[in-house]
Amino acid sequence: MEKAGFSHYEVSNFAKKGWESKHNLVYWNNEHYYGFGAGASSYLNQQRYKNFGPIQHYLNLLRNNQLPIIETENLSFKNQIEEELFLGLRKKEGVSLHRFKEKFNLELTDLYQEVLPELFDAQLLTFKNDHLKLTRKGLFLGNEVFEKFLLS
């Protein structure tokens, strides 16, 4: 794919420059998003929401001036940190240490000081331009890397 001009911009996708999925990057950047419609999901202020489906159930709630939300999940601080790593490491550019510090008021390298050397030694992770990112080898073993970032 790369020989054909496609960039491996995230774990499971290739694209030509400028044609990366903006929709998916919202997820991988762990940004907020709104979901409208039956069965849609939203992520706002560290909460996930899922709307009712099928469509008639969803519409009946709206007609009765009720929110069509079937499920709400509040993410703990620990879960927020873990997801920042799981999602951000999917991207070729990885996780910005600066953004992590701004978002969580923690140094990623301090928080994971016991895990990082092991992943560097196994050549699964690297640092580049203030970003912690998967190596080429790490791209193919992503789940093994991601599980190391589970906090106890």
C-alpha atoms as a printed R data frame, in Angstrom:
    type eleno elety resid chain resno       x      y      z
1   ATOM     1    CA   MET     A     1   0.000  0.000  0.000
2   ATOM     2    CA   GLU     A     2   2.781  2.413  0.894
3   ATOM     3    CA   LYS     A     3   4.460  1.787 -2.474
4   ATOM     4    CA   ALA     A     4   1.186  2.858 -4.094
5   ATOM     5    CA   GLY     A     5   1.283  6.173 -2.207
6   ATOM     6    CA   PHE     A     6  -0.963  5.261  0.701
7   ATOM     7    CA   SER     A     7   0.085  6.136  4.255
8   ATOM     8    CA   HIS     A     8  -0.567  3.717  7.133
9   ATOM     9    CA   TYR     A     9  -2.021  6.581  9.187
10  ATOM    10    CA   GLU     A    10  -3.629  4.373 11.830
11  ATOM    11    CA   VAL     A    11  -3.521  0.729 12.882
12  ATOM    12    CA   SER     A    12  -6.258 -0.493 10.544
13  ATOM    13    CA   ASN     A    13  -6.351  2.101  7.755
14  ATOM    14    CA   PHE     A    14  -4.322  3.453  4.871
15  ATOM    15    CA   ALA     A    15  -5.100  6.611  2.914
16  ATOM    16    CA   LYS     A    16  -3.573  9.048  0.477
17  ATOM    17    CA   LYS     A    17  -2.433 12.281  2.128
18  ATOM    18    CA   GLY     A    18  -5.430 14.493  2.824
19  ATOM    19    CA   TRP     A    19  -7.917 11.620  2.482
20  ATOM    20    CA   GLU     A    20  -7.650 10.204  6.011
21  ATOM    21    CA   SER     A    21 -10.996  9.514  7.698
22  ATOM    22    CA   LYS     A    22 -11.806 12.630  9.710
23  ATOM    23    CA   HIS     A    23 -14.649 10.685 11.348
24  ATOM    24    CA   ASN     A    24 -12.320  7.975 12.692
25  ATOM    25    CA   LEU     A    25  -9.668 10.499 13.743
26  ATOM    26    CA   VAL     A    26 -12.208 12.115 16.086
27  ATOM    27    CA   TYR     A    27 -12.340  8.767 17.921
28  ATOM    28    CA   TRP     A    28  -8.578  8.128 17.852
29  ATOM    29    CA   ASN     A    29  -7.908 11.691 19.077
30  ATOM    30    CA   ASN     A    30 -10.348 10.980 21.931
31  ATOM    31    CA   GLU     A    31 -12.358 14.087 21.071
32  ATOM    32    CA   HIS     A    32 -15.980 14.775 21.920
33  ATOM    33    CA   TYR     A    33 -18.651 13.882 19.359
34  ATOM    34    CA   TYR     A    34 -22.415 14.031 19.039
35  ATOM    35    CA   GLY     A    35 -24.569 11.164 17.807
36  ATOM    36    CA   PHE     A    36 -28.001 11.959 16.392
37  ATOM    37    CA   GLY     A    37 -30.559  9.345 15.488
38  ATOM    38    CA   ALA     A    38 -31.709  5.915 16.557
39  ATOM    39    CA   GLY     A    39 -28.881  3.829 18.002
40  ATOM    40    CA   ALA     A    40 -26.353  6.675 17.710
41  ATOM    41    CA   SER     A    41 -23.648  7.248 20.335
42  ATOM    42    CA   SER     A    42 -22.147 10.436 21.750
43  ATOM    43    CA   TYR     A    43 -19.107 11.240 23.887
44  ATOM    44    CA   LEU     A    44 -19.188 14.481 25.892
45  ATOM    45    CA   ASN     A    45 -17.556 15.556 29.132
46  ATOM    46    CA   GLN     A    46 -16.182 12.110 29.953
47  ATOM    47    CA   GLN     A    47 -19.583 10.484 29.438
48  ATOM    48    CA   ARG     A    48 -20.772  8.151 26.704
49  ATOM    49    CA   TYR     A    49 -24.393  8.151 25.649
50  ATOM    50    CA   LYS     A    50 -26.278  5.680 23.507
51  ATOM    51    CA   ASN     A    51 -29.651  6.454 21.953
52  ATOM    52    CA   PHE     A    52 -32.624  4.137 21.764
53  ATOM    53    CA   GLY     A    53 -33.353  2.182 18.629
54  ATOM    54    CA   PRO     A    54 -35.230  1.160 16.566
55  ATOM    55    CA   ILE     A    55 -36.345  4.392 14.951
56  ATOM    56    CA   GLN     A    56 -39.982  4.320 16.159
57  ATOM    57    CA   HIS     A    57 -38.941  3.930 19.806
58  ATOM    58    CA   TYR     A    58 -36.483  6.802 19.378
59  ATOM    59    CA   LEU     A    59 -39.100  9.034 17.700
60  ATOM    60    CA   ASN     A    60 -41.804  8.249 20.277
61  ATOM    61    CA   LEU     A    61 -39.537  9.480 23.059
62  ATOM    62    CA   LEU     A    62 -38.799 12.702 21.177
63  ATOM    63    CA   ARG     A    63 -42.520 13.250 20.487
64  ATOM    64    CA   ASN     A    64 -43.085 12.998 24.255
65  ATOM    65    CA   ASN     A    65 -40.331 15.561 24.926
66  ATOM    66    CA   GLN     A    66 -38.037 12.925 26.412
67  ATOM    67    CA   LEU     A    67 -34.368 12.432 25.686
68  ATOM    68    CA   PRO     A    68 -33.915  9.236 23.661
69  ATOM    69    CA   ILE     A    69 -30.914  8.058 25.698
70  ATOM    70    CA   ILE     A    70 -30.941  4.384 26.671
71  ATOM    71    CA   GLU     A    71 -27.498  4.172 28.268
72  ATOM    72    CA   THR     A    72 -25.011  6.524 29.927
73  ATOM    73    CA   GLU     A    73 -21.481  5.565 30.926
74  ATOM    74    CA   ASN     A    74 -19.379  7.806 33.149
75  ATOM    75    CA   LEU     A    75 -15.681  7.284 32.516
76  ATOM    76    CA   SER     A    76 -13.481  7.316 35.597
77  ATOM    77    CA   PHE     A    77 -10.251  9.308 35.528
78  ATOM    78    CA   LYS     A    78  -8.381  5.999 35.224
79  ATOM    79    CA   ASN     A    79 -10.511  4.951 32.237
80  ATOM    80    CA   GLN     A    80  -9.970  8.321 30.576
81  ATOM    81    CA   ILE     A    81  -6.200  7.898 30.801
82  ATOM    82    CA   GLU     A    82  -6.302  4.324 29.516
83  ATOM    83    CA   GLU     A    83  -8.501  5.296 26.585
84  ATOM    84    CA   GLU     A    84  -6.242  8.212 25.709
85  ATOM    85    CA   LEU     A    85  -3.422  5.690 25.261
86  ATOM    86    CA   PHE     A    86  -5.444  2.926 23.550
87  ATOM    87    CA   LEU     A    87  -6.987  5.325 21.071
88  ATOM    88    CA   GLY     A    88  -4.023  7.638 20.519
89  ATOM    89    CA   LEU     A    89  -1.567  4.826 19.901
90  ATOM    90    CA   ARG     A    90  -3.745  3.625 17.016
91  ATOM    91    CA   LYS     A    91  -2.535  6.652 15.039
92  ATOM    92    CA   LYS     A    92   0.773  6.642 13.210
93  ATOM    93    CA   GLU     A    93   1.733  9.872 15.000
94  ATOM    94    CA   GLY     A    94   0.919  8.360 18.409
95  ATOM    95    CA   VAL     A    95   0.150 10.209 21.649
96  ATOM    96    CA   SER     A    96   1.394 13.734 22.270
97  ATOM    97    CA   LEU     A    97   3.159 13.968 25.637
98  ATOM    98    CA   HIS     A    98   2.311 17.672 25.765
99  ATOM    99    CA   ARG     A    99  -1.404 17.088 25.116
100 ATOM   100    CA   PHE     A   100  -1.469 14.261 27.680
101 ATOM   101    CA   LYS     A   101   0.052 16.575 30.316
102 ATOM   102    CA   GLU     A   102  -2.416 19.356 29.471
103 ATOM   103    CA   LYS     A   103  -5.389 17.028 29.579
104 ATOM   104    CA   PHE     A   104  -4.566 15.014 32.718
105 ATOM   105    CA   ASN     A   105  -2.008 17.170 34.571
106 ATOM   106    CA   LEU     A   106   0.273 14.119 34.681
107 ATOM   107    CA   GLU     A   107   3.501 13.188 32.944
108 ATOM   108    CA   LEU     A   108   2.852 10.119 30.819
109 ATOM   109    CA   THR     A   109   6.459  8.999 31.292
110 ATOM   110    CA   ASP     A   110   6.130  9.140 35.099
111 ATOM   111    CA   LEU     A   111   2.789  7.360 35.141
112 ATOM   112    CA   TYR     A   112   4.087  4.492 33.009
113 ATOM   113    CA   GLN     A   113   7.734  4.452 34.126
114 ATOM   114    CA   GLU     A   114   7.650  0.699 34.780
115 ATOM   115    CA   VAL     A   115   5.991 -0.234 31.478
116 ATOM   116    CA   LEU     A   116   7.775  1.986 28.959
117 ATOM   117    CA   PRO     A   117  11.305  0.493 29.206
118 ATOM   118    CA   GLU     A   118   9.926 -2.992 28.544
119 ATOM   119    CA   LEU     A   119   8.050 -1.771 25.441
120 ATOM   120    CA   PHE     A   120  11.080  0.174 24.178
121 ATOM   121    CA   ASP     A   121  13.367 -2.838 24.725
122 ATOM   122    CA   ALA     A   122  10.932 -5.039 22.781
123 ATOM   123    CA   GLN     A   123  11.018 -2.406 19.992
124 ATOM   124    CA   LEU     A   124   7.253 -1.941 20.163
125 ATOM   125    CA   LEU     A   125   7.276  1.774 21.072
126 ATOM   126    CA   THR     A   126   9.417  4.785 20.298
127 ATOM   127    CA   PHE     A   127   9.471  8.540 20.989
128 ATOM   128    CA   LYS     A   128   9.466 10.974 18.094
129 ATOM   129    CA   ASN     A   129   8.818 14.727 18.191
130 ATOM   130    CA   ASP     A   130   7.106 14.754 21.606
131 ATOM   131    CA   HIS     A   131   4.987 11.737 20.654
132 ATOM   132    CA   LEU     A   132   4.921  8.229 22.035
133 ATOM   133    CA   LYS     A   133   4.162  5.981 19.080
134 ATOM   134    CA   LEU     A   134   4.085  2.392 17.950
135 ATOM   135    CA   THR     A   135   7.007  1.140 15.896
136 ATOM   136    CA   ARG     A   136   6.317 -0.812 12.706
137 ATOM   137    CA   LYS     A   137   6.595 -3.985 14.796
138 ATOM   138    CA   GLY     A   138   4.285 -2.438 17.406
139 ATOM   139    CA   LEU     A   139   1.638 -1.739 14.760
140 ATOM   140    CA   PHE     A   140   1.246 -5.464 14.242
141 ATOM   141    CA   LEU     A   141   1.204 -6.220 17.983
142 ATOM   142    CA   GLY     A   142  -0.973 -3.290 19.046
143 ATOM   143    CA   ASN     A   143  -3.254 -5.180 21.419
144 ATOM   144    CA   GLU     A   144  -0.263 -6.564 23.328
145 ATOM   145    CA   VAL     A   145   1.029 -3.005 23.678
146 ATOM   146    CA   PHE     A   146  -2.348 -1.509 24.619
147 ATOM   147    CA   GLU     A   147  -2.911 -3.963 27.473
148 ATOM   148    CA   LYS     A   148   0.316 -2.770 29.121
149 ATOM   149    CA   PHE     A   149  -1.344  0.613 29.640
150 ATOM   150    CA   LEU     A   150  -4.109 -0.729 31.866
151 ATOM   151    CA   LEU     A   151  -3.753  0.932 35.261
152 ATOM   152    CA   SER     A   152  -4.220 -1.153 38.397
